[in-house]
Amino acid sequence: MRNMVRWLVIGGVAAVAFTIYALVDLFMTHAPKVRAFPKPVWIVVVVALPVIGPALWLLVGKAKPRSASSPTSRKAPDDDPSFLGSIDTESSDDRIKRLEEELRKLDDEDSGPEDDQDSPPERS
């Protein structure tokens, strides 16, 4: 008799822990990832059905996570062949020369005829 009570207490604690885990998971799941019922209905199911409710939530109610091999998974830029192919193949020396030339052109444009645009207009 005493042994049976011990197992009932252990089972009860396990059921409560499983229910709490499922509730926390339910609250942390974003609404678009919830399947079958809206969140409030899932809360009632998880609380009202002690072991079956949390098991249903974990098996049916939550959208399956995407697998890592899915084509929509994001890759780091250095792992993505399409990104690597789109990088400019200009050497760093050529790029520096081109940027220096652009800076020289901008400096030439700025050093053109000087108007007194920076000074305030004179009052009469």
N, CA, C and O atoms as CSV, one atom per row, in Angstrom:
chain,resi,resn,atom,element,x,y,z
A,1,MET,N,N,0.820,-1.193,0.000
A,1,MET,CA,C,0.000,0.000,0.000
A,1,MET,C,C,0.873,1.270,0.000
A,1,MET,O,O,0.618,2.222,-0.737
A,2,ARG,N,N,1.893,1.247,0.839
A,2,ARG,CA,C,2.773,2.398,0.943
A,2,ARG,C,C,3.559,2.618,-0.351
A,2,ARG,O,O,3.802,3.756,-0.751
A,3,ASN,N,N,3.945,1.542,-0.990
A,3,ASN,CA,C,4.680,1.614,-2.246
A,3,ASN,C,C,3.808,2.212,-3.350
A,3,ASN,O,O,4.292,2.975,-4.185
A,4,MET,N,N,2.509,1.858,-3.349
A,4,MET,CA,C,1.601,2.373,-4.357
A,4,MET,C,C,1.399,3.886,-4.197
A,4,MET,O,O,1.334,4.614,-5.188
A,5,VAL,N,N,1.304,4.345,-2.972
A,5,VAL,CA,C,1.145,5.778,-2.707
A,5,VAL,C,C,2.374,6.543,-3.206
A,5,VAL,O,O,2.254,7.623,-3.784
A,6,ARG,N,N,3.533,5.977,-2.978
A,6,ARG,CA,C,4.768,6.608,-3.444
A,6,ARG,C,C,4.735,6.788,-4.966
A,6,ARG,O,O,5.076,7.859,-5.469
A,7,TRP,N,N,4.325,5.747,-5.699
A,7,TRP,CA,C,4.268,5.834,-7.152
A,7,TRP,C,C,3.197,6.819,-7.622
A,7,TRP,O,O,3.389,7.507,-8.625
A,8,LEU,N,N,2.080,6.893,-6.910
A,8,LEU,CA,C,1.051,7.870,-7.261
A,8,LEU,C,C,1.559,9.297,-7.065
A,8,LEU,O,O,1.279,10.172,-7.884
A,9,VAL,N,N,2.300,9.533,-5.990
A,9,VAL,CA,C,2.857,10.866,-5.748
A,9,VAL,C,C,3.881,11.214,-6.832
A,9,VAL,O,O,3.875,12.327,-7.356
A,10,ILE,N,N,4.746,10.281,-7.162
A,10,ILE,CA,C,5.748,10.515,-8.212
A,10,ILE,C,C,5.054,10.770,-9.550
A,10,ILE,O,O,5.440,11.677,-10.289
A,11,GLY,N,N,4.036,9.978,-9.861
A,11,GLY,CA,C,3.279,10.176,-11.108
A,11,GLY,C,C,2.569,11.511,-11.134
A,11,GLY,O,O,2.525,12.176,-12.168
A,12,GLY,N,N,2.001,11.914,-9.981
A,12,GLY,CA,C,1.329,13.212,-9.907
A,12,GLY,C,C,2.295,14.361,-10.116
A,12,GLY,O,O,1.990,15.312,-10.836
A,13,VAL,N,N,3.456,14.279,-9.491
A,13,VAL,CA,C,4.473,15.328,-9.664
A,13,VAL,C,C,4.934,15.374,-11.120
A,13,VAL,O,O,5.118,16.452,-11.685
A,14,ALA,N,N,5.118,14.212,-11.716
A,14,ALA,CA,C,5.532,14.170,-13.127
A,14,ALA,C,C,4.456,14.771,-14.026
A,14,ALA,O,O,4.779,15.499,-14.965
A,15,ALA,N,N,3.178,14.479,-13.755
A,15,ALA,CA,C,2.083,15.030,-14.558
A,15,ALA,C,C,2.012,16.548,-14.423
A,15,ALA,O,O,1.797,17.253,-15.409
A,16,VAL,N,N,2.192,17.048,-13.206
A,16,VAL,CA,C,2.176,18.504,-12.991
A,16,VAL,C,C,3.364,19.151,-13.702
A,16,VAL,O,O,3.210,20.194,-14.338
A,17,ALA,N,N,4.536,18.547,-13.601
A,17,ALA,CA,C,5.723,19.101,-14.264
A,17,ALA,C,C,5.533,19.104,-15.783
A,17,ALA,O,O,5.901,20.069,-16.452
A,18,PHE,N,N,4.962,18.031,-16.326
A,18,PHE,CA,C,4.719,17.942,-17.773
A,18,PHE,C,C,3.711,19.005,-18.198
A,18,PHE,O,O,3.868,19.619,-19.253
A,19,THR,N,N,2.679,19.230,-17.388
A,19,THR,CA,C,1.666,20.243,-17.692
A,19,THR,C,C,2.277,21.642,-17.647
A,19,THR,O,O,1.997,22.472,-18.512
A,20,ILE,N,N,3.101,21.900,-16.653
A,20,ILE,CA,C,3.754,23.215,-16.549
A,20,ILE,C,C,4.681,23.431,-17.742
A,20,ILE,O,O,4.715,24.524,-18.308
A,21,TYR,N,N,5.427,22.408,-18.126
A,21,TYR,CA,C,6.307,22.529,-19.286
A,21,TYR,C,C,5.501,22.858,-20.541
A,21,TYR,O,O,5.880,23.736,-21.316
A,22,ALA,N,N,4.392,22.152,-20.736
A,22,ALA,CA,C,3.557,22.380,-21.919
A,22,ALA,C,C,2.952,23.779,-21.897
A,22,ALA,O,O,2.873,24.433,-22.937
A,23,LEU,N,N,2.528,24.244,-20.730
A,23,LEU,CA,C,1.963,25.595,-20.635
A,23,LEU,C,C,3.004,26.662,-20.942
A,23,LEU,O,O,2.723,27.617,-21.665
A,24,VAL,N,N,4.188,26.506,-20.402
A,24,VAL,CA,C,5.250,27.475,-20.687
A,24,VAL,C,C,5.580,27.465,-22.184
A,24,VAL,O,O,5.749,28.522,-22.791
A,25,ASP,N,N,5.669,26.287,-22.766
A,25,ASP,CA,C,5.932,26.175,-24.201
A,25,ASP,C,C,4.807,26.815,-25.002
A,25,ASP,O,O,5.056,27.481,-26.007
A,26,LEU,N,N,3.577,26.616,-24.561
A,26,LEU,CA,C,2.421,27.208,-25.237
A,26,LEU,C,C,2.470,28.724,-25.174
A,26,LEU,O,O,2.228,29.395,-26.177
A,27,PHE,N,N,2.782,29.275,-23.994
A,27,PHE,CA,C,2.855,30.730,-23.864
A,27,PHE,C,C,4.015,31.322,-24.659
A,27,PHE,O,O,3.912,32.451,-25.138
A,28,MET,N,N,5.099,30.596,-24.806
A,28,MET,CA,C,6.275,31.105,-25.514
A,28,MET,C,C,6.165,30.953,-27.039
A,28,MET,O,O,6.956,31.544,-27.775
A,29,THR,N,N,5.207,30.181,-27.508
A,29,THR,CA,C,5.042,29.961,-28.944
A,29,THR,C,C,4.272,31.129,-29.554
A,29,THR,O,O,3.231,31.529,-29.033
A,30,HIS,N,N,4.782,31.673,-30.654
A,30,HIS,CA,C,4.112,32.771,-31.347
A,30,HIS,C,C,2.825,32.263,-31.984
A,30,HIS,O,O,2.761,31.122,-32.442
A,31,ALA,N,N,1.805,33.111,-32.010
A,31,ALA,CA,C,0.476,32.729,-32.490
A,31,ALA,C,C,0.478,32.115,-33.897
A,31,ALA,O,O,-0.276,31.169,-34.125
A,32,PRO,N,N,1.284,32.601,-34.849
A,32,PRO,CA,C,1.246,31.981,-36.186
A,32,PRO,C,C,1.714,30.522,-36.201
A,32,PRO,O,O,1.402,29.787,-37.138
A,33,LYS,N,N,2.443,30.104,-35.196
A,33,LYS,CA,C,2.949,28.730,-35.171
A,33,LYS,C,C,2.007,27.765,-34.454
A,33,LYS,O,O,2.297,26.572,-34.371
A,34,VAL,N,N,0.885,28.265,-33.936
A,34,VAL,CA,C,-0.087,27.426,-33.235
A,34,VAL,C,C,-1.038,26.825,-34.262
A,34,VAL,O,O,-1.601,27.535,-35.096
A,35,ARG,N,N,-1.212,25.499,-34.190
A,35,ARG,CA,C,-2.076,24.815,-35.144
A,35,ARG,C,C,-3.329,24.294,-34.446
A,35,ARG,O,O,-3.375,24.201,-33.220
A,36,ALA,N,N,-4.342,23.958,-35.239
A,36,ALA,CA,C,-5.577,23.291,-34.844
A,36,ALA,C,C,-6.533,24.207,-34.084
A,36,ALA,O,O,-7.669,24.377,-34.527
A,37,PHE,N,N,-6.136,24.799,-32.977
A,37,PHE,CA,C,-7.001,25.669,-32.181
A,37,PHE,C,C,-6.253,26.946,-31.839
A,37,PHE,O,O,-5.025,26.991,-31.915
A,38,PRO,N,N,-7.001,27.999,-31.456
A,38,PRO,CA,C,-6.325,29.198,-30.953
A,38,PRO,C,C,-5.709,28.938,-29.571
A,38,PRO,O,O,-6.052,27.965,-28.900
A,39,LYS,N,N,-4.811,29.809,-29.169
A,39,LYS,CA,C,-4.096,29.633,-27.901
A,39,LYS,C,C,-5.017,29.448,-26.687
A,39,LYS,O,O,-4.765,28.550,-25.884
A,40,PRO,N,N,-6.082,30.267,-26.516
A,40,PRO,CA,C,-6.923,30.075,-25.325
A,40,PRO,C,C,-7.543,28.673,-25.245
A,40,PRO,O,O,-7.677,28.120,-24.154
A,41,VAL,N,N,-7.915,28.107,-26.375
A,41,VAL,CA,C,-8.470,26.753,-26.381
A,41,VAL,C,C,-7.388,25.749,-25.970
A,41,VAL,O,O,-7.664,24.819,-25.212
A,42,TRP,N,N,-6.169,25.932,-26.462
A,42,TRP,CA,C,-5.075,25.031,-26.081
A,42,TRP,C,C,-4.792,25.114,-24.582
A,42,TRP,O,O,-4.485,24.100,-23.956
A,43,ILE,N,N,-4.891,26.305,-24.002
A,43,ILE,CA,C,-4.665,26.443,-22.564
A,43,ILE,C,C,-5.679,25.602,-21.791
A,43,ILE,O,O,-5.325,24.899,-20.845
A,44,VAL,N,N,-6.947,25.684,-22.206
A,44,VAL,CA,C,-7.991,24.906,-21.541
A,44,VAL,C,C,-7.732,23.413,-21.708
A,44,VAL,O,O,-7.881,22.647,-20.756
A,45,VAL,N,N,-7.344,22.991,-22.915
A,45,VAL,CA,C,-7.085,21.564,-23.167
A,45,VAL,C,C,-5.923,21.072,-22.310
A,45,VAL,O,O,-6.008,19.997,-21.716
A,46,VAL,N,N,-4.842,21.842,-22.240
A,46,VAL,CA,C,-3.657,21.418,-21.477
A,46,VAL,C,C,-3.968,21.336,-19.989
A,46,VAL,O,O,-3.505,20.419,-19.311
A,47,VAL,N,N,-4.751,22.288,-19.471
A,47,VAL,CA,C,-5.053,22.293,-18.038
A,47,VAL,C,C,-6.123,21.249,-17.692
A,47,VAL,O,O,-6.025,20.588,-16.657
A,48,ALA,N,N,-7.132,21.096,-18.539
A,48,ALA,CA,C,-8.252,20.198,-18.230
A,48,ALA,C,C,-7.881,18.718,-18.370
A,48,ALA,O,O,-8.409,17.878,-17.641
A,49,LEU,N,N,-6.999,18.402,-19.278
A,49,LEU,CA,C,-6.604,17.008,-19.498
A,49,LEU,C,C,-5.147,16.852,-19.064
A,49,LEU,O,O,-4.242,17.109,-19.857
A,50,PRO,N,N,-4.904,16.436,-17.822
A,50,PRO,CA,C,-3.569,16.496,-17.231
A,50,PRO,C,C,-2.424,15.910,-18.059
A,50,PRO,O,O,-1.422,16.604,-18.229
A,51,VAL,N,N,-2.496,14.735,-18.564
A,51,VAL,CA,C,-1.370,14.169,-19.312
A,51,VAL,C,C,-1.656,14.196,-20.809
A,51,VAL,O,O,-0.753,14.413,-21.617
A,52,ILE,N,N,-2.895,13.978,-21.166
A,52,ILE,CA,C,-3.268,13.929,-22.583
A,52,ILE,C,C,-3.184,15.316,-23.214
A,52,ILE,O,O,-2.732,15.443,-24.352
A,53,GLY,N,N,-3.610,16.355,-22.499
A,53,GLY,CA,C,-3.583,17.722,-23.025
A,53,GLY,C,C,-2.181,18.190,-23.409
A,53,GLY,O,O,-1.974,18.649,-24.532
A,54,PRO,N,N,-1.202,18.080,-22.481
A,54,PRO,CA,C,0.163,18.480,-22.859
A,54,PRO,C,C,0.729,17.641,-23.999
A,54,PRO,O,O,1.450,18.157,-24.853
A,55,ALA,N,N,0.401,16.334,-24.016
A,55,ALA,CA,C,0.894,15.488,-25.109
A,55,ALA,C,C,0.274,15.926,-26.436
A,55,ALA,O,O,0.962,15.971,-27.456
A,56,LEU,N,N,-1.021,16.250,-26.428
A,56,LEU,CA,C,-1.666,16.733,-27.658
A,56,LEU,C,C,-1.040,18.045,-28.121
A,56,LEU,O,O,-0.801,18.240,-29.313
A,57,TRP,N,N,-0.775,18.954,-27.162
A,57,TRP,CA,C,-0.157,20.234,-27.533
A,57,TRP,C,C,1.186,20.011,-28.222
A,57,TRP,O,O,1.452,20.588,-29.276
A,58,LEU,N,N,2.020,19.181,-27.629
A,58,LEU,CA,C,3.361,18.978,-28.176
A,58,LEU,C,C,3.336,18.220,-29.503
A,58,LEU,O,O,4.202,18.435,-30.350
A,59,LEU,N,N,2.360,17.341,-29.693
A,59,LEU,CA,C,2.307,16.544,-30.921
A,59,LEU,C,C,1.500,17.205,-32.036
A,59,LEU,O,O,1.868,17.097,-33.205
A,60,VAL,N,N,0.400,17.890,-31.691
A,60,VAL,CA,C,-0.518,18.402,-32.708
A,60,VAL,C,C,-0.532,19.925,-32.768
A,60,VAL,O,O,-0.556,20.499,-33.857
A,61,GLY,N,N,-0.518,20.577,-31.624
A,61,GLY,CA,C,-0.782,22.009,-31.573
A,61,GLY,C,C,0.323,22.912,-32.048
A,61,GLY,O,O,0.067,24.045,-32.453
A,62,LYS,N,N,1.527,22.439,-32.006
A,62,LYS,CA,C,2.669,23.279,-32.345
A,62,LYS,C,C,3.157,22.942,-33.746
A,62,LYS,O,O,3.306,21.770,-34.091
A,63,ALA,N,N,3.409,23.981,-34.561
A,63,ALA,CA,C,3.928,23.759,-35.903
A,63,ALA,C,C,5.307,23.133,-35.821
A,63,ALA,O,O,6.103,23.474,-34.946
A,64,LYS,N,N,5.579,22.239,-36.712
A,64,LYS,CA,C,6.872,21.554,-36.730
A,64,LYS,C,C,7.978,22.543,-37.098
A,64,LYS,O,O,7.794,23.366,-37.994
A,65,PRO,N,N,9.111,22.472,-36.427
A,65,PRO,CA,C,10.222,23.358,-36.800
A,65,PRO,C,C,10.765,22.971,-38.170
A,65,PRO,O,O,10.748,21.802,-38.554
A,66,ARG,N,N,11.240,23.962,-38.888
A,66,ARG,CA,C,11.823,23.696,-40.207
A,66,ARG,C,C,13.112,22.915,-40.056
A,66,ARG,O,O,13.885,23.126,-39.121
A,67,SER,N,N,13.323,22.020,-40.984
A,67,SER,CA,C,14.566,21.254,-40.933
A,67,SER,C,C,15.717,22.117,-41.423
A,67,SER,O,O,15.514,23.057,-42.192
A,68,ALA,N,N,16.908,21.801,-40.982
A,68,ALA,CA,C,18.087,22.595,-41.344
A,68,ALA,C,C,18.408,22.479,-42.826
A,68,ALA,O,O,19.109,23.328,-43.377
A,69,SER,N,N,17.904,21.439,-43.472
A,69,SER,CA,C,18.223,21.242,-44.880
A,69,SER,C,C,17.240,21.941,-45.810
A,69,SER,O,O,17.352,21.814,-47.029
A,70,SER,N,N,16.277,22.678,-45.254
A,70,SER,CA,C,15.301,23.339,-46.113
A,70,SER,C,C,15.974,24.437,-46.922
A,70,SER,O,O,16.913,25.072,-46.441
A,71,PRO,N,N,15.509,24.667,-48.133
A,71,PRO,CA,C,16.153,25.677,-48.971
A,71,PRO,C,C,15.945,27.094,-48.469
A,71,PRO,O,O,16.676,27.995,-48.879
A,72,THR,N,N,14.967,27.323,-47.589
A,72,THR,CA,C,14.735,28.672,-47.092
A,72,THR,C,C,15.587,28.997,-45.878
A,72,THR,O,O,15.514,30.110,-45.355
A,73,SER,N,N,16.390,28.049,-45.420
A,73,SER,CA,C,17.222,28.344,-44.259
A,73,SER,C,C,18.291,29.366,-44.643
A,73,SER,O,O,18.799,29.369,-45.764
A,74,ARG,N,N,18.613,30.220,-43.698
A,74,ARG,CA,C,19.592,31.270,-43.976
A,74,ARG,C,C,20.997,30.722,-43.835
A,74,ARG,O,O,21.272,29.847,-43.014
A,75,LYS,N,N,21.868,31.259,-44.653
A,75,LYS,CA,C,23.272,30.868,-44.611
A,75,LYS,C,C,24.103,32.104,-44.321
A,75,LYS,O,O,23.695,33.231,-44.602
A,76,ALA,N,N,25.246,31.876,-43.768
A,76,ALA,CA,C,26.183,32.978,-43.590
A,76,ALA,C,C,26.660,33.419,-44.972
A,76,ALA,O,O,26.754,32.590,-45.877
A,77,PRO,N,N,26.962,34.696,-45.154
A,77,PRO,CA,C,27.353,35.156,-46.483
A,77,PRO,C,C,28.530,34.390,-47.080
A,77,PRO,O,O,28.566,34.159,-48.289
A,78,ASP,N,N,29.485,33.996,-46.253
A,78,ASP,CA,C,30.624,33.294,-46.819
A,78,ASP,C,C,30.308,31.840,-47.150
A,78,ASP,O,O,31.144,31.151,-47.735
A,79,ASP,N,N,29.104,31.353,-46.785
A,79,ASP,CA,C,28.681,30.001,-47.150
A,79,ASP,C,C,27.702,29.999,-48.313
A,79,ASP,O,O,27.352,28.936,-48.826
A,80,ASP,N,N,27.258,31.169,-48.733
A,80,ASP,CA,C,26.246,31.273,-49.778
A,80,ASP,C,C,26.905,31.506,-51.130
A,80,ASP,O,O,27.454,32.582,-51.365
A,81,PRO,N,N,26.865,30.517,-52.029
A,81,PRO,CA,C,27.529,30.670,-53.330
A,81,PRO,C,C,26.976,31.823,-54.158
A,81,PRO,O,O,27.732,32.467,-54.885
A,82,SER,N,N,25.668,32.103,-54.066
A,82,SER,CA,C,25.112,33.204,-54.861
A,82,SER,C,C,25.648,34.549,-54.378
A,82,SER,O,O,25.882,35.445,-55.189
A,83,PHE,N,N,25.847,34.703,-53.059
A,83,PHE,CA,C,26.411,35.939,-52.543
A,83,PHE,C,C,27.867,36.070,-52.962
A,83,PHE,O,O,28.308,37.138,-53.385
A,84,LEU,N,N,28.601,34.987,-52.843
A,84,LEU,CA,C,30.022,35.032,-53.206
A,84,LEU,C,C,30.203,35.367,-54.674
A,84,LEU,O,O,31.155,36.054,-55.045
A,85,GLY,N,N,29.292,34.883,-55.515
A,85,GLY,CA,C,29.380,35.176,-56.943
A,85,GLY,C,C,29.043,36.620,-57.257
A,85,GLY,O,O,29.494,37.161,-58.267
A,86,SER,N,N,28.247,37.250,-56.393
A,86,SER,CA,C,27.840,38.625,-56.667
A,86,SER,C,C,28.857,39.652,-56.181
A,86,SER,O,O,28.737,40.834,-56.502
A,87,ILE,N,N,29.841,39.227,-55.423
A,87,ILE,CA,C,30.849,40.153,-54.912
A,87,ILE,C,C,31.705,40.658,-56.067
A,87,ILE,O,O,32.082,39.908,-56.968
A,88,ASP,N,N,31.996,41.936,-56.011
A,88,ASP,CA,C,32.822,42.547,-57.046
A,88,ASP,C,C,34.200,41.890,-57.048
A,88,ASP,O,O,34.825,41.754,-55.997
A,89,THR,N,N,34.666,41.490,-58.207
A,89,THR,CA,C,35.956,40.800,-58.295
A,89,THR,C,C,37.114,41.768,-58.501
A,89,THR,O,O,38.239,41.349,-58.773
A,90,GLU,N,N,36.839,43.053,-58.371
A,90,GLU,CA,C,37.875,44.073,-58.539
A,90,GLU,C,C,38.929,43.913,-57.432
A,90,GLU,O,O,38.588,43.746,-56.261
A,91,SER,N,N,40.193,43.964,-57.815
A,91,SER,CA,C,41.250,43.816,-56.814
A,91,SER,C,C,41.262,45.035,-55.897
A,91,SER,O,O,40.750,46.096,-56.252
A,92,SER,N,N,41.839,44.874,-54.741
A,92,SER,CA,C,41.843,45.966,-53.770
A,92,SER,C,C,42.662,47.156,-54.279
A,92,SER,O,O,42.295,48.301,-54.015
A,93,ASP,N,N,43.765,46.914,-55.002
A,93,ASP,CA,C,44.560,48.018,-55.549
A,93,ASP,C,C,43.757,48.808,-56.579
A,93,ASP,O,O,43.776,50.038,-56.577
A,94,ASP,N,N,43.050,48.094,-57.459
A,94,ASP,CA,C,42.229,48.781,-58.462
A,94,ASP,C,C,41.115,49.575,-57.797
A,94,ASP,O,O,40.797,50.688,-58.217
A,95,ARG,N,N,40.537,49.007,-56.775
A,95,ARG,CA,C,39.452,49.691,-56.067
A,95,ARG,C,C,39.978,50.959,-55.382
A,95,ARG,O,O,39.324,52.002,-55.423
A,96,ILE,N,N,41.149,50.873,-54.759
A,96,ILE,CA,C,41.730,52.044,-54.102
A,96,ILE,C,C,42.008,53.136,-55.132
A,96,ILE,O,O,41.720,54.307,-54.888
A,97,LYS,N,N,42.568,52.756,-56.281
A,97,LYS,CA,C,42.847,53.749,-57.329
A,97,LYS,C,C,41.567,54.402,-57.817
A,97,LYS,O,O,41.525,55.616,-58.020
A,98,ARG,N,N,40.513,53.598,-58.008
A,98,ARG,CA,C,39.239,54.141,-58.491
A,98,ARG,C,C,38.643,55.098,-57.448
A,98,ARG,O,O,38.144,56.164,-57.808
A,99,LEU,N,N,38.690,54.733,-56.180
A,99,LEU,CA,C,38.146,55.600,-55.136
A,99,LEU,C,C,38.955,56.885,-54.991
A,99,LEU,O,O,38.381,57.949,-54.764
A,100,GLU,N,N,40.282,56.803,-55.119
A,100,GLU,CA,C,41.106,58.008,-55.054
A,100,GLU,C,C,40.773,58.949,-56.210
A,100,GLU,O,O,40.725,60.165,-56.028
A,101,GLU,N,N,40.548,58.397,-57.377
A,101,GLU,CA,C,40.181,59.212,-58.543
A,101,GLU,C,C,38.828,59.893,-58.314
A,101,GLU,O,O,38.656,61.064,-58.654
A,102,GLU,N,N,37.878,59.165,-57.744
A,102,GLU,CA,C,36.577,59.761,-57.453
A,102,GLU,C,C,36.714,60.892,-56.431
A,102,GLU,O,O,36.046,61.919,-56.548
A,103,LEU,N,N,37.577,60.704,-55.434
A,103,LEU,CA,C,37.802,61.756,-54.441
A,103,LEU,C,C,38.443,62.989,-55.082
A,103,LEU,O,O,38.075,64.119,-54.759
A,104,ARG,N,N,39.399,62.775,-55.987
A,104,ARG,CA,C,40.024,63.898,-56.683
A,104,ARG,C,C,38.995,64.683,-57.489
A,104,ARG,O,O,39.018,65.914,-57.490
A,105,LYS,N,N,38.103,63.993,-58.165
A,105,LYS,CA,C,37.056,64.667,-58.942
A,105,LYS,C,C,36.147,65.478,-58.028
A,105,LYS,O,O,35.771,66.604,-58.355
A,106,LEU,N,N,35.799,64.906,-56.889
A,106,LEU,CA,C,34.950,65.646,-55.951
A,106,LEU,C,C,35.662,66.866,-55.399
A,106,LEU,O,O,35.041,67.915,-55.230
A,107,ASP,N,N,36.960,66.751,-55.114
A,107,ASP,CA,C,37.727,67.890,-54.631
A,107,ASP,C,C,37.812,68.978,-55.694
A,107,ASP,O,O,37.729,70.164,-55.376
A,108,ASP,N,N,37.977,68.582,-56.960
A,108,ASP,CA,C,38.039,69.555,-58.045
A,108,ASP,C,C,36.708,70.301,-58.178
A,108,ASP,O,O,36.694,71.506,-58.428
A,109,GLU,N,N,35.599,69.592,-58.012
A,109,GLU,CA,C,34.289,70.231,-58.096
A,109,GLU,C,C,34.105,71.226,-56.946
A,109,GLU,O,O,33.536,72.300,-57.141
A,110,ASP,N,N,34.579,70.877,-55.760
A,110,ASP,CA,C,34.421,71.746,-54.592
A,110,ASP,C,C,35.323,72.972,-54.653
A,110,ASP,O,O,34.984,74.014,-54.091
A,111,SER,N,N,36.463,72.864,-55.324
A,111,SER,CA,C,37.402,73.986,-55.357
A,111,SER,C,C,37.169,74.891,-56.559
A,111,SER,O,O,38.059,75.661,-56.919
A,112,GLY,N,N,36.013,74.824,-57.182
A,112,GLY,CA,C,35.660,75.656,-58.331
A,112,GLY,C,C,35.490,77.106,-57.926
A,112,GLY,O,O,35.968,77.506,-56.864
A,113,PRO,N,N,34.808,77.920,-58.761
A,113,PRO,CA,C,34.622,79.345,-58.442
A,113,PRO,C,C,33.905,79.486,-57.105
A,113,PRO,O,O,32.891,78.843,-56.835
A,114,GLU,N,N,34.483,80.360,-56.280
A,114,GLU,CA,C,33.983,80.495,-54.920
A,114,GLU,C,C,32.941,81.595,-54.875
A,114,GLU,O,O,33.211,82.737,-55.245
A,115,ASP,N,N,31.775,81.248,-54.428
A,115,ASP,CA,C,30.729,82.225,-54.153
A,115,ASP,C,C,30.693,82.402,-52.649
A,115,ASP,O,O,31.128,81.530,-51.896
A,116,ASP,N,N,30.185,83.510,-52.229
A,116,ASP,CA,C,30.085,83.737,-50.793
A,116,ASP,C,C,28.773,83.153,-50.274
A,116,ASP,O,O,27.955,83.853,-49.677
A,117,GLN,N,N,28.597,81.881,-50.511
A,117,GLN,CA,C,27.367,81.240,-50.069
A,117,GLN,C,C,27.390,80.978,-48.572
A,117,GLN,O,O,26.335,80.912,-47.941
A,118,ASP,N,N,28.565,80.831,-48.002
A,118,ASP,CA,C,28.655,80.525,-46.588
A,118,ASP,C,C,28.421,81.757,-45.711
A,118,ASP,O,O,28.032,81.622,-44.550
A,119,SER,N,N,28.654,82.958,-46.256
A,119,SER,CA,C,28.492,84.165,-45.447
A,119,SER,C,C,27.042,84.618,-45.508
A,119,SER,O,O,26.380,84.452,-46.533
A,120,PRO,N,N,26.551,85.187,-44.422
A,120,PRO,CA,C,25.155,85.633,-44.395
A,120,PRO,C,C,24.962,86.846,-45.289
A,120,PRO,O,O,25.911,87.596,-45.516
A,121,PRO,N,N,23.772,87.052,-45.796
A,121,PRO,CA,C,23.526,88.224,-46.674
A,121,PRO,C,C,23.654,89.527,-45.878
A,121,PRO,O,O,23.349,89.587,-44.687
A,122,GLU,N,N,24.115,90.558,-46.576
A,122,GLU,CA,C,24.323,91.856,-45.925
A,122,GLU,C,C,22.991,92.567,-45.791
A,122,GLU,O,O,22.129,92.498,-46.667
A,123,ARG,N,N,22.847,93.272,-44.638
A,123,ARG,CA,C,21.616,94.032,-44.405
A,123,ARG,C,C,21.796,95.455,-44.883
A,123,ARG,O,O,22.896,95.999,-44.786
A,124,SER,N,N,20.762,96.065,-45.389
A,124,SER,CA,C,20.858,97.448,-45.830
A,124,SER,C,C,20.285,98.415,-44.819
A,124,SER,O,O,20.293,99.625,-45.048
